[in-house]
Amino acid sequence: MQSTQEQVSHLLWCILVALRTAVENHQIASERSKRKFITQWLNSARSLPAFRGMASEFMTIRQLLDVEKQRSIDDVLTVLWTNAVSTGNCDLFRFRAVLNSLLGQGWKHCLCPWPEQVANEIMERQRNRKKHILQFTRMEEAFSSTGSMSAPVTLQLLLQKGDDEEVEQSFYLDRFSVVRGQDIPLSRATLRTLYIGHHTLPETAWGAREGVRFGDVWRPDLH
């Protein structure tokens, strides 16, 4: 069975081969046509058995097609593929892989980029007594077009047990830096803020959020 990183590199390689074949056959030439071709290829490929269970990776690539359009999509995909095959160096896909692993362990995930969403989501989700991850930072705000992390991702966890550290452990073990914010007790759960970053981020990226510094990174209790 392939690892997540091997599946990602295989997907990117297939896109690159299909794109270059289309260019060589003179079917497409402009940057806009290339991005349109990739979108159509993704629509066809998502139902193939080789890419089963990769919905989030397909979504990530679609998002990349919509950002930094001044940069060649050939270059973007090539850098992503190079990172994916070099010992899991692509921050974006590693982040996705950790999230997918947590979903497999029973966590529920929701993207909440707008402040007015948050209160309703918290009220609604704490009713079902499950563990939830609310993600406040959109992927394009935290990762460059080549998959490198450029800013921390803000998460809020709805926990049934305040001492649950499963999310922190998962990101820590995949070489992300974790900064823990406040724990806020609610009527049926505990609300915890986390900032997921990388050791290469400048201190100013962490300091942009009040009270958060890279020096406050979370580490597992070894005792």
C-alpha positions as CSV (number, residue, x, y, z in Angstrom):
1,M,0.0,0.0,0.0
2,Q,1.3,3.4,-1.0
3,S,2.0,6.1,1.7
4,T,0.2,9.4,1.4
5,Q,3.4,11.1,0.1
6,E,3.8,8.4,-2.6
7,Q,0.2,8.9,-3.7
8,V,0.7,12.6,-3.9
9,S,3.9,12.4,-5.9
10,H,2.2,9.9,-8.3
11,L,-0.7,12.2,-8.8
12,L,1.5,15.2,-9.5
13,W,3.7,13.1,-11.9
14,C,0.6,12.0,-13.8
15,I,-0.6,15.6,-14.2
16,L,2.8,16.7,-15.4
17,V,3.0,13.9,-18.0
18,A,-0.5,14.6,-19.3
19,L,0.2,18.3,-19.5
20,R,3.5,17.9,-21.3
21,T,1.9,15.4,-23.7
22,A,-0.9,17.9,-24.5
23,V,1.6,20.7,-25.1
24,E,3.8,18.5,-27.4
25,N,0.7,17.5,-29.4
26,H,-0.1,21.3,-29.9
27,Q,-3.4,20.9,-28.1
28,I,-2.6,23.8,-25.7
29,A,-0.1,26.6,-25.5
30,S,-1.2,29.5,-23.3
31,E,-1.0,29.5,-19.5
32,R,-4.8,29.9,-19.3
33,S,-5.3,26.8,-21.5
34,K,-2.9,24.8,-19.5
35,R,-4.7,25.5,-16.2
36,K,-8.0,24.7,-17.9
37,F,-6.6,21.4,-19.2
38,I,-5.5,20.4,-15.7
39,T,-8.9,21.2,-14.3
40,Q,-10.5,19.0,-16.9
41,W,-7.9,16.3,-16.2
42,L,-8.7,16.4,-12.5
43,N,-12.4,16.0,-13.2
44,S,-11.7,12.9,-15.2
45,A,-9.1,11.4,-12.9
46,R,-10.9,11.8,-9.6
47,S,-13.0,8.6,-10.2
48,L,-10.0,6.4,-11.0
49,P,-9.1,3.7,-8.5
50,A,-5.5,4.9,-8.3
51,F,-6.6,8.2,-6.8
52,R,-9.3,6.9,-4.4
53,G,-9.4,8.7,-1.1
54,M,-7.5,11.7,-2.4
55,A,-10.3,14.3,-2.4
56,S,-8.4,16.8,-0.3
57,E,-5.3,16.5,-2.5
58,F,-7.5,17.2,-5.6
59,M,-9.0,20.2,-3.8
60,T,-5.5,21.5,-2.9
61,I,-4.4,21.4,-6.6
62,R,-7.6,23.1,-7.7
63,Q,-6.9,25.9,-5.2
64,L,-3.3,26.2,-6.5
65,L,-4.7,26.7,-10.0
66,D,-6.5,29.8,-8.8
67,V,-3.6,31.6,-7.1
68,E,-0.4,33.2,-8.3
69,K,-1.5,33.0,-12.0
70,Q,1.5,35.1,-13.0
71,R,3.7,32.0,-12.3
72,S,4.0,29.2,-14.8
73,I,1.8,26.2,-13.7
74,D,4.5,23.9,-15.1
75,D,7.0,25.3,-12.7
76,V,4.6,25.2,-9.8
77,L,3.7,21.5,-10.4
78,T,7.4,20.6,-11.0
79,V,8.5,22.1,-7.6
80,L,5.6,20.4,-5.8
81,W,6.5,17.0,-7.4
82,T,10.2,17.5,-6.5
83,N,9.2,18.3,-2.9
84,A,6.8,15.4,-2.7
85,V,9.4,12.8,-3.8
86,S,12.2,14.2,-1.6
87,T,11.4,12.7,1.8
88,G,8.1,14.4,2.3
89,N,9.4,18.0,2.1
90,C,6.1,19.6,0.8
91,D,4.6,21.4,3.8
92,L,1.2,21.8,2.2
93,F,0.8,18.1,1.4
94,R,2.2,17.0,4.8
95,F,-0.3,19.3,6.5
96,R,-3.1,17.7,4.4
97,A,-1.8,14.2,5.3
98,V,-1.9,15.0,9.1
99,L,-5.5,16.3,8.8
100,N,-6.5,13.2,6.8
101,S,-4.9,11.0,9.5
102,L,-6.9,12.8,12.2
103,L,-10.1,12.4,10.3
104,G,-9.4,8.7,10.2
105,Q,-9.2,8.8,14.0
106,G,-12.7,10.3,14.3
107,W,-12.0,14.0,14.2
108,K,-14.4,16.3,12.2
109,H,-12.9,19.2,10.3
110,C,-14.5,22.5,9.2
111,L,-13.0,25.5,7.5
112,C,-14.2,28.8,9.1
113,P,-12.4,31.7,7.4
114,W,-15.1,34.2,8.3
115,P,-15.5,35.4,12.0
116,E,-19.3,35.4,11.8
117,Q,-19.2,31.7,11.1
118,V,-17.4,30.7,14.3
119,A,-20.0,31.1,17.0
120,N,-22.6,29.2,15.1
121,E,-20.2,26.4,14.2
122,I,-19.1,26.0,17.8
123,M,-22.7,26.0,19.2
124,E,-23.8,23.5,16.6
125,R,-20.8,21.1,16.8
126,Q,-20.6,20.8,20.6
127,R,-24.0,19.2,20.6
128,N,-23.0,16.0,19.0
129,R,-20.2,15.2,21.6
130,K,-17.6,14.5,18.9
131,K,-14.1,16.0,18.5
132,H,-13.9,18.9,16.0
133,I,-11.2,20.9,14.3
134,L,-12.2,24.4,13.2
135,Q,-9.7,25.8,10.8
136,F,-9.6,29.6,10.6
137,T,-6.8,30.1,8.1
138,R,-7.3,29.3,4.4
139,M,-4.6,27.2,2.7
140,E,-3.7,30.0,0.3
141,E,-3.1,32.3,3.3
142,A,-0.6,29.9,4.9
143,F,1.1,28.2,2.0
144,S,2.9,29.5,-1.2
145,S,2.0,28.2,-4.6
146,T,4.9,25.7,-4.4
147,G,3.6,24.3,-1.1
148,S,6.0,25.9,1.4
149,M,4.5,27.2,4.6
150,S,4.6,31.0,4.8
151,A,2.4,31.7,7.8
152,P,0.9,29.7,10.7
153,V,-2.5,28.0,10.4
154,T,-4.9,28.8,13.2
155,L,-7.0,26.0,14.5
156,Q,-9.6,25.7,17.3
157,L,-10.4,22.4,18.8
158,L,-13.6,21.3,20.4
159,L,-12.5,18.7,23.0
160,Q,-14.6,16.4,25.2
161,K,-11.5,16.0,27.5
162,G,-9.3,19.0,28.3
163,D,-6.2,16.9,28.5
164,D,-6.6,15.5,24.9
165,E,-3.3,16.2,23.0
166,E,-3.9,14.0,19.9
167,V,-3.8,16.9,17.4
168,E,-0.7,18.5,18.9
169,Q,1.0,15.1,18.9
170,S,0.1,14.4,15.2
171,F,1.5,17.7,13.9
172,Y,4.5,17.5,16.2
173,L,5.4,14.1,14.9
174,D,5.2,15.3,11.3
175,R,7.8,18.0,12.0
176,F,5.4,20.9,12.4
177,S,5.8,23.5,15.2
178,V,2.7,23.8,17.5
179,V,1.9,26.8,19.7
180,R,-1.0,26.4,22.1
181,G,-3.2,29.3,23.0
182,Q,-6.0,29.4,25.6
183,D,-8.3,26.6,26.8
184,I,-11.8,28.0,27.2
185,P,-14.3,25.8,29.1
186,L,-17.7,25.6,27.5
187,S,-21.0,24.1,28.7
188,R,-20.3,20.8,26.9
189,A,-16.7,20.9,25.8
190,T,-13.4,22.7,26.0
191,L,-12.3,25.1,23.2
192,R,-8.5,25.2,22.6
193,T,-6.6,27.4,20.1
194,L,-3.6,26.1,18.3
195,Y,-1.2,27.7,15.8
196,I,0.5,25.2,13.5
197,G,3.7,26.5,11.9
198,H,7.2,25.5,10.9
199,H,10.6,26.1,12.3
200,T,11.6,28.1,9.2
201,L,9.0,30.8,9.7
202,P,10.4,34.1,10.9
203,E,9.5,35.1,14.4
204,T,7.5,38.1,13.0
205,A,5.0,35.6,11.4
206,W,4.2,34.2,14.9
207,G,4.3,37.6,16.6
208,A,1.6,38.8,14.3
209,R,-0.9,37.1,16.6
210,E,-1.0,38.7,20.0
211,G,0.7,36.7,22.7
212,V,2.1,34.1,20.4
213,R,5.8,33.6,19.8
214,F,7.8,30.8,18.2
215,G,9.5,30.3,21.6
216,D,6.2,29.1,23.1
217,V,6.2,25.9,20.9
218,W,4.4,22.9,22.4
219,R,6.3,19.7,23.1
220,P,5.1,16.4,24.4
221,D,5.4,15.6,28.1
222,L,8.1,12.9,28.3
223,H,7.5,12.2,32.0
